[in-house]
Amino acid sequence: MLRRILVGAAIVAALAEVGVLVWLRQGLYHRFVLFPRQEKAWAALREQRQPITNEIGWKEFRGILHSHSKYSHDCEVPFEEILAVLKKAEVDFICLSDHCVNGRADFSLQWRGLREGELFIPGFEMKEGMMPFGVAPGIVLSNATDSAMLARQVVEHGGVLFYAHPEEARAWDRPELAGMEIYNIHADFKSHGGKLSSLLPDLLLNQRRFPDQVFRTLFHRPEPFVRRWDELNQGRHITGIAGNDCHQNTGLRAFYTTNGTVRIEDTSPRTLKEITLNWLTRPLARICFGPLQPNRRLFHVQLDPYERMARFVNTHVWAQDLTEPQILDALRAGRVFVGFDMLADSTGFQWVAAGSGAMTVMGEATDYKAGLELVARSPVPCRFSLSRNATLVFRREGRTIRWAAPGPGKYRVEAELQVAGRWEPWVYANPIELR
């Protein structure tokens, strides 16, 4: 009987071990195969980078749009910390999009203007996905206002209106709409069920060694959003931007309380559970976390630190100067491209139409003439994909392409990078219209 018990216990232990290995299989593959290959590929791309001469007549500024601060109910990050993040991530400007406070968007509440060389542009995330940037100081908008009136108020008070979260239903025919997110990090996270449990194997095995690669596992090609963007651009002008959706609220932490309990919370912040320690769990907690002192933080795991969110994807604009009016003008006009800069810095990427000594840049329109060439330049080798009226018409690898436009249309270019044997989306440039 003892032998049978021991054999049974061994079988149960072996099955449990196999079960754990099965559960961890993707994290193990990532740790020992995929993530090292990606790390090597990213480093190789950085080594191949070559600067591109600026011949377009505009200055390039890198920004993050759709970002929250301490004024949002689900974000704790103060402006001083955001400023430090912008410097570290080498970002030039930020368009904020805090949640309304008691249903009101007060455009005098947030930081505005240049702070130590970094430009802050106020903005809010309002009802029905409306995301106004740069409304005049002193103006307060309300979510209780009729949607059509609210959109008009944004424009009347000098703001530019974008739609956030394109995965939700939106009034796409709104005349005041200047643009939309063609990518949103939070939407990608929601595609994983919006729960850290889906990432738990990678968080346990790889978060410390490969934090950027773990975060990249959230990425999916934004094809539905890009299709919507292309469809809208057939009848009007809609600028495509990236939504960083910075919150720094996807994480877990624990504190030892003055009541002698362990409080576990996410970083929204929201309390998830409070555990009362007993004669067994108290010494275990000391072994795992050290001294149990009141208000001491025992652990903190953060998937989405603000700085990582700021580096993941950027919206690059062409403007004359780093000022709020110039950045807003570039966003309205569409002198914009989206770059997934965590893979490789896309600064310097160019998309223009050239002919007869004249140059038309992305977001602009010009009359079609025979001999007009569409030109794209990249600081690293990539695969260019050129579309005309939402239909792929040309594809080639390299650092530069020149293609003779066959006739009028809206021409857009994408660029992909080869990473670990796969073509990964890297740049989405706004279209050039040939009339």
Wavefront OBJ file of the C-alpha trace (Angstrom):
o trace
v 0.000 0.000 0.000
v 2.855 2.373 0.836
v 4.453 1.594 -2.507
v 1.190 2.341 -4.286
v 0.840 5.634 -2.401
v 4.375 6.678 -3.327
v 3.881 5.715 -6.970
v 0.597 7.613 -7.064
v 2.194 10.678 -5.505
v 5.037 10.541 -8.022
v 2.542 10.316 -10.878
v 0.576 13.285 -9.536
v 3.796 15.319 -9.127
v 4.919 14.446 -12.649
v 1.540 15.403 -14.120
v 1.604 18.672 -12.177
v 5.083 19.423 -13.494
v 3.990 18.653 -17.040
v 0.967 20.893 -16.548
v 3.128 23.788 -15.369
v 5.483 23.320 -18.318
v 2.533 23.288 -20.724
v 1.196 26.483 -19.153
v 4.643 28.114 -19.395
v 5.452 26.792 -22.858
v 4.959 30.090 -24.679
v 6.931 32.023 -22.075
v 9.753 29.470 -22.287
v 9.822 29.692 -26.084
v 9.926 33.458 -25.853
v 12.738 33.446 -23.285
v 15.079 31.032 -25.010
v 14.195 31.490 -28.699
v 12.067 34.422 -29.847
v 13.050 37.276 -27.527
v 16.837 36.797 -27.930
v 16.345 36.781 -31.725
v 14.233 39.940 -31.533
v 16.772 41.666 -29.290
v 19.528 40.858 -31.769
v 17.415 42.055 -34.726
v 16.544 45.354 -33.024
v 20.228 45.969 -32.283
v 21.125 45.204 -35.926
v 18.562 47.733 -37.140
v 20.054 50.422 -34.903
v 23.498 49.690 -36.327
v 22.209 50.061 -39.909
v 20.667 53.449 -39.300
v 21.814 56.229 -41.649
v 20.632 59.834 -41.283
v 18.565 61.324 -44.116
v 19.179 64.840 -45.382
v 16.188 67.056 -44.695
v 15.162 68.467 -48.069
v 11.445 68.902 -47.382
v 11.422 72.387 -45.866
v 9.836 71.332 -42.571
v 11.249 70.459 -39.150
v 10.352 67.075 -37.708
v 9.023 66.699 -34.161
v 8.259 63.445 -32.370
v 5.239 63.312 -30.088
v 2.886 61.160 -28.076
v -0.856 61.679 -28.312
v -3.636 60.395 -26.074
v -1.842 60.503 -22.730
v -3.189 60.788 -19.210
v -2.015 62.502 -16.035
v -2.916 62.699 -12.356
v -6.174 64.438 -13.336
v -7.547 61.188 -14.804
v -9.288 58.863 -12.361
v -7.197 55.910 -13.587
v -3.739 57.517 -13.613
v -1.446 58.718 -10.820
v 1.388 60.243 -12.858
v 2.177 63.918 -12.046
v 3.337 66.374 -14.699
v 6.857 66.539 -13.263
v 7.255 62.803 -13.890
v 5.766 63.127 -17.388
v 8.334 65.823 -18.162
v 11.155 63.493 -17.107
v 9.677 60.716 -19.285
v 9.544 62.970 -22.352
v 13.205 63.835 -21.931
v 14.265 60.218 -21.432
v 12.204 58.984 -24.392
v 13.466 61.859 -26.575
v 9.926 63.027 -27.297
v 9.368 66.660 -28.285
v 5.697 67.142 -27.447
v 2.718 65.535 -25.753
v -0.989 65.979 -26.482
v -2.788 65.156 -23.251
v -6.174 63.467 -23.107
v -7.268 63.284 -19.491
v -10.659 61.952 -18.568
v -13.101 64.684 -17.715
v -13.279 65.786 -14.093
v -16.919 65.553 -12.998
v -17.896 65.495 -16.668
v -16.034 68.720 -17.456
v -12.956 69.345 -19.603
v -11.218 72.412 -18.170
v -8.479 73.488 -20.594
v -6.790 75.605 -17.927
v -6.210 72.590 -15.659
v -3.220 70.901 -17.305
v 0.299 72.057 -18.118
v 0.497 74.093 -21.307
v 3.391 75.373 -23.386
v 7.121 74.666 -23.270
v 8.613 73.200 -20.101
v 12.374 72.695 -20.277
v 12.147 72.271 -24.046
v 9.162 69.888 -23.993
v 5.810 71.083 -25.369
v 2.622 70.287 -23.436
v -0.693 70.620 -25.313
v -3.869 70.253 -23.204
v -6.537 67.789 -24.252
v -9.280 65.514 -22.958
v -10.906 62.176 -23.738
v -14.596 62.956 -23.858
v -17.829 61.167 -24.656
v -18.292 59.108 -27.829
v -14.534 58.972 -28.365
v -14.136 62.695 -28.975
v -10.565 63.746 -28.189
v -10.035 67.512 -28.564
v -6.522 68.965 -28.359
v -5.517 72.598 -27.897
v -8.830 74.257 -27.044
v -8.184 77.818 -25.841
v -7.251 78.365 -22.182
v -10.151 79.322 -19.964
v -12.629 77.229 -21.957
v -14.531 74.465 -20.155
v -16.379 71.867 -22.243
v -19.007 69.518 -20.847
v -19.907 65.925 -21.624
v -23.518 66.921 -21.009
v -23.476 69.045 -24.169
v -25.124 67.664 -27.306
v -22.473 65.839 -29.356
v -22.883 67.947 -32.490
v -22.675 71.143 -30.447
v -19.667 69.850 -28.521
v -17.773 69.166 -31.762
v -18.548 72.683 -32.990
v -17.382 74.180 -29.689
v -14.016 72.414 -30.025
v -13.383 74.000 -33.421
v -14.834 77.402 -32.493
v -12.404 77.643 -29.581
v -9.319 76.806 -31.644
v -9.080 73.089 -30.941
v -8.540 70.140 -33.239
v -10.867 67.140 -32.911
v -9.755 63.508 -33.174
v -11.485 60.232 -32.449
v -9.922 57.881 -29.919
v -10.496 54.119 -29.765
v -11.532 53.371 -33.347
v -12.604 49.876 -32.280
v -15.772 51.487 -30.886
v -18.733 52.812 -32.865
v -18.169 56.417 -33.917
v -20.008 59.141 -35.843
v -17.494 59.035 -38.685
v -19.317 61.617 -40.801
v -18.881 64.389 -38.235
v -17.749 67.430 -40.278
v -15.512 68.850 -37.526
v -13.483 65.644 -37.307
v -9.818 66.211 -38.237
v -8.488 62.719 -37.687
v -8.515 59.375 -35.906
v -6.276 56.931 -34.143
v -5.147 54.241 -36.559
v -3.511 52.456 -33.643
v -4.198 52.451 -29.896
v -2.134 50.494 -27.360
v -5.055 49.983 -24.992
v -7.184 48.566 -27.811
v -4.395 46.067 -28.470
v -4.342 45.119 -24.788
v -8.109 44.618 -24.816
v -7.651 42.126 -27.658
v -5.835 39.961 -25.069
v -8.935 40.102 -22.887
v -7.657 43.160 -21.029
v -6.255 41.005 -18.213
v -2.727 40.527 -16.970
v -3.451 36.801 -16.598
v -3.036 36.375 -20.370
v 0.532 37.669 -20.011
v 1.338 35.923 -16.729
v 3.832 33.345 -18.118
v 5.833 36.114 -19.795
v 5.578 38.347 -16.740
v 6.954 35.566 -14.535
v 9.709 34.387 -16.873
v 10.669 37.351 -19.036
v 9.590 40.698 -17.609
v 12.904 41.375 -15.884
v 15.149 40.245 -18.763
v 13.059 41.301 -21.799
v 10.558 43.998 -20.691
v 10.265 45.684 -24.104
v 9.808 42.379 -25.911
v 7.121 41.304 -23.426
v 5.294 44.566 -24.094
v 5.559 44.026 -27.865
v 3.587 40.773 -27.508
v 0.519 43.017 -27.199
v 0.938 44.216 -30.778
v -1.402 43.206 -33.584
v -1.529 44.730 -37.054
v -4.150 47.501 -36.943
v -5.664 46.410 -40.259
v -9.347 47.100 -39.384
v -8.490 50.638 -38.288
v -6.303 51.303 -41.325
v -9.093 50.075 -43.622
v -11.527 52.459 -41.940
v -8.986 55.287 -42.311
v -8.549 54.548 -46.017
v -12.313 54.408 -46.563
v -12.847 57.768 -44.894
v -10.023 59.367 -46.877
v -11.693 58.514 -50.159
v -14.305 61.188 -49.529
v -12.530 63.668 -47.260
v -9.298 64.349 -45.403
v -8.744 62.399 -42.160
v -5.358 62.495 -40.429
v -4.107 59.209 -38.993
v -2.307 59.307 -35.627
v -1.181 56.822 -32.967
v -2.835 56.673 -29.555
v -0.259 55.884 -26.874
v -3.000 55.885 -24.221
v -0.405 56.319 -21.475
v -1.838 55.571 -18.034
v 0.804 53.583 -16.150
v -2.053 51.646 -14.591
v -1.493 48.059 -15.735
v 0.430 46.575 -12.853
v 0.235 44.981 -9.421
v 1.656 46.125 -6.111
v 1.263 45.236 -2.443
v 1.641 47.184 0.801
v 1.846 46.157 4.430
v -0.804 48.235 6.200
v -1.002 49.786 9.655
v -3.681 47.178 10.436
v -1.211 44.354 9.913
v -2.731 43.228 6.612
v -1.344 43.007 3.082
v -3.242 45.194 0.613
v -2.928 44.122 -3.035
v -3.928 46.705 -5.634
v -3.527 47.457 -9.297
v -1.972 50.734 -10.356
v -5.235 52.407 -11.426
v -5.201 52.584 -8.344
v -7.820 50.100 -7.180
v -7.712 47.712 -4.218
v -8.070 44.115 -5.395
v -7.729 42.232 -2.114
v -6.704 42.739 1.494
v -5.165 39.702 3.183
v -5.091 39.174 6.941
v -1.869 37.461 7.960
v -1.774 34.602 10.479
v 0.865 32.564 12.316
v 1.810 30.804 9.063
v 1.517 33.499 6.390
v 3.253 36.235 8.427
v 6.671 34.513 8.540
v 6.245 33.488 4.885
v 5.626 37.125 3.974
v 8.776 38.162 5.849
v 10.800 35.552 3.981
v 9.437 36.684 0.598
v 9.308 40.455 1.078
v 11.562 41.381 4.009
v 10.566 43.477 7.046
v 6.837 44.039 7.520
v 6.764 47.750 8.294
v 3.534 49.813 8.138
v 2.941 51.418 4.698
v 5.982 49.651 3.221
v 5.622 48.546 -0.405
v 6.291 44.818 -0.626
v 6.396 44.456 -4.417
v 5.493 46.319 -7.597
v 5.245 44.863 -11.111
v 4.444 47.408 -13.851
v 3.770 46.273 -17.412
v 3.164 49.763 -18.835
v 5.509 52.348 -17.310
v 4.905 55.742 -18.884
v 8.344 55.792 -20.488
v 7.840 52.433 -22.214
v 4.445 53.519 -23.507
v 6.036 56.734 -24.817
v 8.722 54.791 -26.720
v 6.470 52.084 -28.123
v 4.879 54.174 -30.880
v 5.172 57.834 -31.835
v 3.392 60.349 -34.017
v 5.937 62.369 -36.019
v 4.836 65.748 -37.409
v 6.359 68.194 -39.868
v 6.028 71.780 -38.670
v 7.956 75.043 -38.747
v 8.501 75.323 -34.988
v 7.784 73.516 -31.738
v 4.759 75.579 -30.736
v 1.176 74.606 -30.041
v -0.285 76.420 -33.107
v 2.316 74.823 -35.412
v 1.801 71.288 -34.036
v -1.993 71.607 -34.214
v -1.733 72.908 -37.778
v 0.398 69.904 -38.756
v -2.131 67.525 -37.177
v -5.011 69.163 -39.050
v -3.119 69.098 -42.350
v -1.886 65.528 -41.986
v 1.842 66.297 -42.159
v 2.143 63.260 -39.963
v 3.452 59.719 -39.927
v 3.140 57.017 -37.287
v 6.315 55.159 -36.337
v 6.688 52.146 -34.049
v 9.931 53.514 -32.702
v 10.535 50.779 -30.134
v 11.564 48.610 -33.095
v 13.757 51.294 -34.677
v 13.816 55.075 -34.628
v 11.792 56.259 -37.638
v 12.999 59.876 -37.385
v 13.882 61.118 -40.859
v 11.362 59.003 -42.754
v 10.059 60.953 -45.770
v 7.039 60.645 -48.046
v 6.717 63.252 -50.817
v 5.586 63.817 -54.400
v 8.219 65.531 -56.533
v 8.179 66.924 -60.041
v 8.976 70.065 -62.062
v 11.004 71.479 -59.198
v 8.065 71.388 -56.768
v 7.517 69.119 -53.764
v 4.265 68.036 -52.093
v 4.503 66.392 -48.687
v 2.222 63.923 -46.914
v -1.094 65.445 -45.963
v -1.010 67.905 -48.845
v -2.654 67.906 -52.276
v -1.469 68.965 -55.715
v -2.600 68.639 -59.320
v -1.484 65.494 -61.097
v 1.026 66.019 -63.893
v 2.793 63.505 -66.078
v 6.250 62.703 -64.756
v 5.327 63.290 -61.127
v 7.210 60.862 -58.858
v 6.268 59.559 -55.427
v 9.342 59.234 -53.233
v 9.829 57.497 -49.889
v 13.088 57.454 -47.922
v 13.925 55.453 -44.809
v 16.839 55.678 -42.356
v 17.023 51.864 -42.185
v 16.375 49.123 -44.768
v 12.684 48.278 -44.948
v 9.915 47.032 -47.225
v 7.826 49.827 -48.723
v 4.182 49.192 -49.636
v 2.498 51.926 -51.681
v -1.271 52.086 -52.075
v -3.458 54.131 -54.384
v -7.036 54.728 -53.212
v -6.608 51.977 -50.596
v -5.326 49.406 -53.135
v -1.761 48.097 -53.041
v 0.019 49.090 -56.272
v 3.742 48.820 -55.560
v 6.074 47.034 -53.129
v 9.860 47.018 -52.895
v 12.630 46.577 -50.309
v 15.397 49.099 -49.742
v 16.075 52.506 -48.274
v 14.485 54.584 -51.057
v 11.745 54.131 -53.641
v 10.796 56.366 -56.557
v 7.595 55.517 -58.407
v 5.923 57.358 -61.275
v 2.325 58.103 -60.334
v 0.022 56.829 -63.126
v -2.781 59.314 -62.423
v -4.849 61.133 -59.803
v -5.615 59.484 -56.486
v -4.740 59.343 -52.811
v -1.360 57.700 -52.325
v -0.218 56.301 -49.010
v 2.946 54.421 -48.037
v 3.675 51.908 -45.294
v 7.064 50.518 -44.269
v 7.832 47.210 -42.585
v 10.968 45.924 -40.885
v 12.200 42.353 -40.998
v 12.488 41.155 -37.396
v 13.278 37.547 -36.513
v 12.082 36.295 -39.896
v 8.843 38.318 -39.970
v 7.842 41.594 -41.590
v 6.687 43.879 -38.781
v 4.690 47.103 -39.401
v 6.884 50.107 -38.684
v 5.692 53.306 -40.423
v 2.262 54.486 -41.630
v 2.478 57.806 -43.501
v -0.524 60.009 -44.201
v -1.627 60.159 -47.838
v -0.671 62.583 -50.577
v -3.559 63.590 -52.831
v -2.972 64.024 -56.565
v -6.030 65.789 -57.978
l 1 2 3 4 5 6 7 8 9 10 11 12 13 14 15 16 17 18 19 20 21 22 23 24 25 26 27 28 29 30 31 32 33 34 35 36 37 38 39 40 41 42 43 44 45 46 47 48 49 50 51 52 53 54 55 56 57 58 59 60 61 62 63 64 65 66 67 68 69 70 71 72 73 74 75 76 77 78 79 80 81 82 83 84 85 86 87 88 89 90 91 92 93 94 95 96 97 98 99 100 101 102 103 104 105 106 107 108 109 110 111 112 113 114 115 116 117 118 119 120 121 122 123 124 125 126 127 128 129 130 131 132 133 134 135 136 137 138 139 140 141 142 143 144 145 146 147 148 149 150 151 152 153 154 155 156 157 158 159 160 161 162 163 164 165 166 167 168 169 170 171 172 173 174 175 176 177 178 179 180 181 182 183 184 185 186 187 188 189 190 191 192 193 194 195 196 197 198 199 200 201 202 203 204 205 206 207 208 209 210 211 212 213 214 215 216 217 218 219 220 221 222 223 224 225 226 227 228 229 230 231 232 233 234 235 236 237 238 239 240 241 242 243 244 245 246 247 248 249 250 251 252 253 254 255 256 257 258 259 260 261 262 263 264 265 266 267 268 269 270 271 272 273 274 275 276 277 278 279 280 281 282 283 284 285 286 287 288 289 290 291 292 293 294 295 296 297 298 299 300 301 302 303 304 305 306 307 308 309 310 311 312 313 314 315 316 317 318 319 320 321 322 323 324 325 326 327 328 329 330 331 332 333 334 335 336 337 338 339 340 341 342 343 344 345 346 347 348 349 350 351 352 353 354 355 356 357 358 359 360 361 362 363 364 365 366 367 368 369 370 371 372 373 374 375 376 377 378 379 380 381 382 383 384 385 386 387 388 389 390 391 392 393 394 395 396 397 398 399 400 401 402 403 404 405 406 407 408 409 410 411 412 413 414 415 416 417 418 419 420 421 422 423 424 425 426 427 428 429 430 431 432 433 434 435
